[in-house]
Amino acid sequence: MGSFSIWHWLVVLVIVALIFGTKKLRNIGSDLGGAVKGFKEGMREANDDKPAEPIAQQRVSGETIDVQAKEKSNS
């Protein structure tokens, strides 16, 4: 009894189609598809606009640099 058979899913699909109507379901599907397409285009544009910048690394050969961190207080 863990999973539903194909007949259970067909009955659920018929009930959903009767409640919402096929036109509304079609509109929901096209809206969802348009949103996914827009998201993919936005991600592609964001990756094209800004190429990856290399991380700047500063190396000091053979020396140790001691640094004391101070807490900034807002007065």
Backbone bond lengths (Angstrom), bond angles and torsions (degrees), N, CA, C in turn:
res aa  C-N    CA-C-N  psi(-1)  N-CA   C-N-CA  omega(-1)  CA-C   N-CA-C  phi
1 M - - - 1.453 - - 1.522 111.11 -
2 G 1.326 117.71 14.27 1.456 121.37 -177.31 1.514 114.26 -75.98
3 S 1.333 117.95 -33.63 1.462 119.58 -178.84 1.518 110.10 -125.49
4 F 1.315 115.45 158.46 1.451 120.61 -179.47 1.524 109.80 -90.50
5 S 1.312 115.99 150.76 1.459 120.19 177.38 1.526 109.08 -83.85
6 I 1.308 115.70 174.25 1.467 120.89 179.97 1.526 110.87 -62.33
7 W 1.326 117.15 -32.01 1.464 120.04 -179.53 1.529 111.69 -67.79
8 H 1.310 116.96 -36.48 1.467 119.82 176.42 1.521 110.49 -61.93
9 W 1.333 116.30 -44.79 1.468 120.13 -178.94 1.526 111.62 -67.13
10 L 1.333 118.21 -35.66 1.460 120.91 177.09 1.530 111.33 -65.03
11 V 1.318 116.95 -40.56 1.470 120.50 177.75 1.523 109.93 -64.58
12 V 1.321 117.83 -42.56 1.468 121.17 178.39 1.525 110.06 -62.65
13 L 1.334 117.40 -42.54 1.457 121.28 179.38 1.525 111.80 -62.50
14 V 1.327 117.57 -42.19 1.465 121.56 178.22 1.522 110.71 -63.94
15 I 1.316 117.57 -42.93 1.471 120.96 179.68 1.530 110.69 -63.82
16 V 1.327 117.19 -44.00 1.463 120.65 178.75 1.527 110.20 -63.20
17 A 1.332 117.95 -41.94 1.460 121.37 178.85 1.523 110.94 -63.86
18 L 1.324 117.72 -37.79 1.463 120.34 178.44 1.525 111.97 -69.22
19 I 1.315 117.01 -37.63 1.470 120.27 -177.90 1.530 110.73 -73.34
20 F 1.328 117.55 -50.73 1.459 120.37 -173.63 1.524 113.38 -91.56
21 G 1.306 118.58 -24.54 1.455 121.40 -176.88 1.521 110.42 85.61
22 T 1.309 116.02 148.16 1.466 119.70 -175.39 1.524 112.14 -70.94
23 K 1.334 117.87 -31.13 1.466 120.28 -179.31 1.525 110.56 -66.10
24 K 1.318 116.91 -44.35 1.461 120.10 179.86 1.522 110.79 -65.69
25 L 1.337 117.54 -40.35 1.468 121.02 177.89 1.528 110.73 -63.56
26 R 1.326 117.54 -38.44 1.456 121.66 178.17 1.534 110.27 -64.71
27 N 1.340 116.65 -41.25 1.467 120.57 178.58 1.521 111.47 -65.48
28 I 1.319 116.88 -40.12 1.461 120.55 178.55 1.522 110.05 -63.01
29 G 1.331 116.55 -42.61 1.464 120.75 179.16 1.518 112.39 -63.07
30 S 1.336 117.33 -43.09 1.468 119.56 -179.80 1.526 111.04 -69.68
31 D 1.332 117.78 -36.58 1.464 120.42 176.62 1.525 111.50 -64.12
32 L 1.307 116.35 -42.62 1.462 121.02 178.79 1.527 110.60 -64.92
33 G 1.324 116.61 -42.57 1.469 120.28 177.54 1.520 112.18 -63.03
34 G 1.330 117.34 -40.22 1.470 121.14 177.56 1.521 111.96 -65.31
35 A 1.331 116.26 -37.51 1.458 119.55 178.92 1.525 111.07 -66.64
36 V 1.324 117.03 -41.18 1.470 120.69 178.86 1.528 110.02 -65.66
37 K 1.327 116.84 -41.51 1.464 121.13 179.22 1.528 110.64 -63.42
38 G 1.326 117.34 -43.61 1.460 121.08 177.73 1.519 112.32 -63.12
39 F 1.333 116.72 -38.74 1.459 120.67 178.36 1.522 110.66 -64.08
40 K 1.331 116.85 -43.58 1.466 120.57 179.43 1.526 111.16 -63.19
41 E 1.339 117.47 -41.91 1.459 120.78 178.92 1.530 110.74 -64.88
42 G 1.319 116.89 -39.91 1.458 120.70 178.35 1.516 112.14 -63.64
43 M 1.318 116.65 -41.49 1.464 120.38 178.19 1.521 110.81 -66.03
44 R 1.329 117.27 -38.39 1.456 121.14 179.72 1.535 109.93 -66.46
45 E 1.339 117.36 -42.00 1.462 120.92 179.05 1.524 111.39 -66.29
46 A 1.312 116.84 -38.73 1.462 119.86 179.55 1.519 110.80 -64.63
47 N 1.315 117.79 -36.59 1.458 121.05 179.14 1.515 111.43 -74.43
48 D 1.333 118.42 -31.46 1.458 121.58 -179.58 1.524 112.24 -76.02
49 D 1.336 117.52 -34.14 1.466 121.25 -175.85 1.519 113.32 -69.83
50 K 1.302 117.09 -41.75 1.460 120.83 -174.19 1.524 109.78 -117.13
51 P 1.323 117.03 103.09 1.461 117.70 175.53 1.525 109.89 -69.76
52 A 1.281 115.79 154.48 1.461 120.85 -178.13 1.520 109.91 -64.07
53 E 1.338 115.62 128.79 1.454 120.92 178.77 1.525 109.06 -93.16
54 P 1.311 116.57 133.89 1.469 117.73 178.48 1.530 110.32 -68.61
55 I 1.304 115.09 146.85 1.460 120.69 179.06 1.519 108.45 -77.22
56 A 1.321 114.95 126.49 1.463 119.68 -179.74 1.520 109.50 -73.46
57 Q 1.302 115.09 128.83 1.457 119.71 178.23 1.522 108.43 -120.08
58 Q 1.302 114.06 132.85 1.453 119.51 179.93 1.524 107.35 -113.28
59 R 1.304 115.94 123.64 1.457 119.99 -178.14 1.522 109.63 -117.57
60 V 1.283 113.94 138.62 1.454 120.39 175.03 1.517 105.96 -117.77
61 S 1.301 115.11 121.54 1.460 118.07 -174.72 1.523 111.11 -84.11
62 G 1.326 116.13 120.88 1.452 122.12 172.21 1.515 116.10 72.73
63 E 1.318 119.86 5.62 1.468 120.93 -179.10 1.519 109.89 -118.80
64 T 1.320 115.30 147.67 1.451 121.23 175.19 1.514 107.94 -107.30
65 I 1.308 116.08 131.41 1.462 120.75 -179.42 1.516 107.55 -108.35
66 D 1.341 116.18 121.50 1.452 121.25 177.27 1.520 108.52 -95.73
67 V 1.310 115.54 131.63 1.462 121.35 -177.85 1.518 107.85 -130.55
68 Q 1.325 115.52 137.75 1.446 120.26 176.60 1.519 107.90 -111.51
69 A 1.322 116.83 122.54 1.447 121.22 -179.79 1.510 109.11 -88.00
70 K 1.318 116.19 134.13 1.463 121.39 178.34 1.523 108.31 -115.73
71 E 1.320 114.80 143.67 1.453 119.46 -179.38 1.525 109.13 -84.21
72 K 1.306 115.16 133.30 1.455 120.15 179.80 1.517 108.49 -86.18
73 S 1.315 116.23 128.99 1.464 120.13 179.76 1.529 109.26 -110.81
74 N 1.320 115.68 140.81 1.464 121.42 177.63 1.519 108.97 -96.05
75 S 1.311 116.50 118.41 1.479 120.26 -178.29 1.508 110.69 -104.44
